Amino acid sequence: MSDDDLRIEKKWLQRARLDLEDFDRFYDKYFDRVSKFILIQTRDLDVAMDLTQETFLKAMADLEKFHWQGYTFGAWLYRIATNRIRDHKRRTEREQPLDPLFEADLRAIGKSALVDLIDLEDRRFLRECLGRLDDLEQEIFSLKHDARLKVREIAVVLDLPEGTIRSRLKRGREKIRRMFHARDEIERKRG
């Protein structure tokens, strides 16, 4: 995001603090991206829409708490969304099976650059591999590839040092590479 974009968002924030009707600018700019991120995390369209609504309501309610620290308002929204997702997962307290309509929902809203590059079988295996990563690595991967945030923004969202984000991304990529390699070796031996 350019300095001009940050200046524009600062003006929007000033206006929104005076009149919540002006919050619509943030809503219009970030709604699609945040809702897609939440949908990918929850794999349930109804839950995603509820959590997206909660995210924006929380942002509006806490507007005075937001302070510019060199990152976008969007990064703050992703932090709120990530917390809503965590709360939801704690409430459900179990791993939900993959919703068969998830693929259709994902196609309807668009796909991340990562998913565009992988065919259907590999996407399913990738989703399985991502599920084998620890919760933090899963969140980092989703923020990086689904929300398309930069390392610096992910660090803000998760309140972690950038070095931790980089190392977790690297470690997660290596784990996934090894899982793909092991699968390919098994298929080659069957061959």
C-alpha positions as CSV (number, residue, x, y, z in Angstrom):
1,M,0.0,0.0,0.0
2,S,1.4,3.4,-0.9
3,D,1.8,6.4,1.3
4,D,-1.1,8.0,-0.6
5,D,-3.3,5.1,0.2
6,L,-2.4,5.4,3.9
7,R,-3.1,9.2,3.8
8,I,-6.5,8.5,2.3
9,E,-7.3,5.8,5.0
10,K,-6.2,8.3,7.7
11,K,-8.8,10.8,6.3
12,W,-11.4,8.1,6.2
13,L,-10.7,7.2,9.8
14,Q,-11.0,10.8,11.0
15,R,-14.3,11.1,9.2
16,A,-15.6,7.8,10.5
17,R,-14.7,8.8,14.1
18,L,-16.9,11.8,13.7
19,D,-19.7,10.0,11.8
20,L,-20.0,6.2,11.7
21,E,-21.7,6.5,8.3
22,D,-18.3,7.3,6.9
23,F,-17.1,3.8,8.0
24,D,-18.7,2.5,4.8
25,R,-15.5,3.4,2.9
26,F,-13.6,0.8,4.9
27,Y,-16.5,-1.6,4.6
28,D,-16.5,-1.2,0.8
29,K,-12.8,-1.5,0.5
30,Y,-12.2,-4.6,2.8
31,F,-15.5,-6.5,3.0
32,D,-14.8,-8.9,0.0
33,R,-11.2,-9.7,1.1
34,V,-12.0,-10.2,4.8
35,S,-15.1,-12.3,4.1
36,K,-13.1,-14.5,1.6
37,F,-10.4,-15.0,4.2
38,I,-12.9,-16.0,6.9
39,L,-14.7,-18.3,4.5
40,I,-11.5,-20.1,3.6
41,Q,-10.8,-20.5,7.4
42,T,-14.2,-21.7,8.4
43,R,-15.3,-23.5,5.2
44,D,-18.9,-22.5,6.0
45,L,-20.6,-19.7,4.2
46,D,-23.1,-18.9,6.9
47,V,-20.5,-18.9,9.7
48,A,-18.2,-16.8,7.5
49,M,-20.9,-14.2,6.9
50,D,-21.7,-14.1,10.6
51,L,-18.0,-13.7,11.6
52,T,-17.5,-11.1,8.9
53,Q,-20.4,-9.1,10.3
54,E,-18.9,-9.5,13.8
55,T,-15.5,-8.3,12.5
56,F,-16.9,-5.1,11.1
57,L,-19.1,-4.4,14.1
58,K,-16.2,-4.9,16.4
59,A,-14.1,-2.5,14.3
60,M,-16.8,0.1,14.4
61,A,-17.2,-0.3,18.1
62,D,-13.5,0.0,18.7
63,L,-12.7,2.6,16.2
64,E,-11.2,4.9,18.8
65,K,-8.7,2.1,19.8
66,F,-7.2,2.0,16.3
67,H,-3.9,3.9,16.1
68,W,-1.7,4.2,13.0
69,Q,1.5,2.2,13.4
70,G,2.7,2.0,9.8
71,Y,0.2,-0.6,8.7
72,T,-3.2,-0.4,7.0
73,F,-6.6,-0.4,8.6
74,G,-7.1,-3.6,6.7
75,A,-4.4,-5.3,8.8
76,W,-6.3,-4.3,11.9
77,L,-9.5,-5.8,10.4
78,Y,-7.6,-9.1,9.7
79,R,-6.5,-9.1,13.3
80,I,-10.1,-8.8,14.5
81,A,-11.2,-11.4,12.0
82,T,-8.5,-13.8,13.1
83,N,-9.6,-13.4,16.7
84,R,-13.3,-14.0,15.7
85,I,-12.2,-17.2,13.9
86,R,-10.2,-18.4,16.9
87,D,-13.2,-17.7,19.2
88,H,-15.5,-19.6,16.8
89,K,-13.1,-22.6,16.7
90,R,-13.0,-22.6,20.5
91,R,-16.8,-22.5,20.7
92,T,-17.2,-25.4,18.3
93,E,-14.3,-27.4,20.0
94,R,-14.0,-29.9,17.2
95,E,-12.7,-30.1,13.8
96,Q,-15.5,-29.7,11.3
97,P,-15.6,-32.1,8.3
98,L,-15.1,-30.4,5.0
99,D,-18.3,-29.0,3.7
100,P,-18.9,-30.5,0.2
101,L,-20.3,-27.1,-0.8
102,F,-17.1,-25.4,0.2
103,E,-15.5,-25.9,-3.2
104,A,-18.5,-24.3,-4.9
105,D,-18.5,-21.4,-2.4
106,L,-14.8,-20.9,-3.0
107,R,-15.3,-20.8,-6.8
108,A,-18.2,-18.4,-6.4
109,I,-16.0,-15.8,-4.5
110,G,-12.7,-16.4,-6.3
111,K,-9.5,-18.2,-5.4
112,S,-6.2,-17.1,-4.0
113,A,-3.1,-17.1,-6.3
114,L,-1.8,-20.2,-4.6
115,V,-5.0,-22.2,-5.2
116,D,-5.1,-21.0,-8.9
117,L,-1.8,-22.8,-9.5
118,I,-2.7,-26.2,-8.1
119,D,-5.1,-28.6,-9.8
120,L,-8.1,-30.1,-7.9
121,E,-6.3,-33.2,-6.6
122,D,-3.3,-31.3,-5.5
123,R,-5.6,-28.7,-3.8
124,R,-7.3,-31.4,-1.8
125,F,-3.9,-32.8,-0.8
126,L,-2.6,-29.4,0.0
127,R,-5.7,-28.7,2.2
128,E,-4.9,-32.0,4.0
129,C,-1.2,-31.0,4.4
130,L,-2.2,-27.5,5.7
131,G,-4.5,-29.3,8.2
132,R,-1.4,-31.2,9.5
133,L,0.4,-27.9,10.3
134,D,0.0,-26.5,13.8
135,D,-2.7,-23.8,14.3
136,L,-0.2,-20.9,14.1
137,E,1.3,-22.1,10.8
138,Q,-2.2,-22.5,9.4
139,E,-3.1,-19.0,10.3
140,I,0.1,-17.6,8.9
141,F,-0.4,-19.5,5.6
142,S,-4.0,-18.3,5.3
143,L,-3.0,-14.7,6.0
144,K,-0.2,-14.9,3.5
145,H,-1.9,-16.8,0.6
146,D,-5.6,-16.3,1.1
147,A,-5.6,-12.7,2.5
148,R,-2.4,-11.9,0.6
149,L,-1.0,-9.9,3.5
150,K,2.7,-9.1,3.7
151,V,4.9,-10.5,6.4
152,R,4.9,-7.2,8.2
153,E,1.1,-7.1,8.2
154,I,0.8,-10.7,9.4
155,A,3.2,-9.9,12.2
156,V,0.8,-7.0,13.2
157,V,-2.3,-9.2,12.9
158,L,-0.9,-12.0,15.0
159,D,1.2,-9.8,17.3
160,L,4.4,-11.7,16.6
161,P,7.8,-10.6,15.4
162,E,8.4,-10.6,11.6
163,G,11.2,-13.1,12.1
164,T,8.8,-15.6,13.7
165,I,6.4,-15.2,10.8
166,R,9.2,-15.7,8.2
167,S,10.6,-18.8,10.0
168,R,7.1,-20.3,10.4
169,L,6.3,-19.7,6.7
170,K,9.6,-21.4,5.8
171,R,9.1,-24.3,8.2
172,G,5.5,-24.8,7.0
173,R,6.6,-24.7,3.3
174,E,9.3,-27.3,4.0
175,K,6.7,-29.6,5.8
176,I,4.3,-29.3,2.9
177,R,7.1,-30.0,0.4
178,R,8.1,-33.1,2.3
179,M,4.5,-34.3,2.4
180,F,4.1,-33.8,-1.4
181,H,7.5,-35.5,-2.0
182,A,6.4,-38.5,0.2
183,R,3.1,-38.7,-1.7
184,D,4.9,-38.5,-5.1
185,E,7.4,-41.2,-4.0
186,I,4.5,-43.5,-3.0
187,E,2.8,-42.9,-6.3
188,R,6.0,-43.5,-8.2
189,K,6.6,-46.8,-6.5
190,R,3.1,-47.9,-7.2
191,G,3.7,-47.0,-10.7
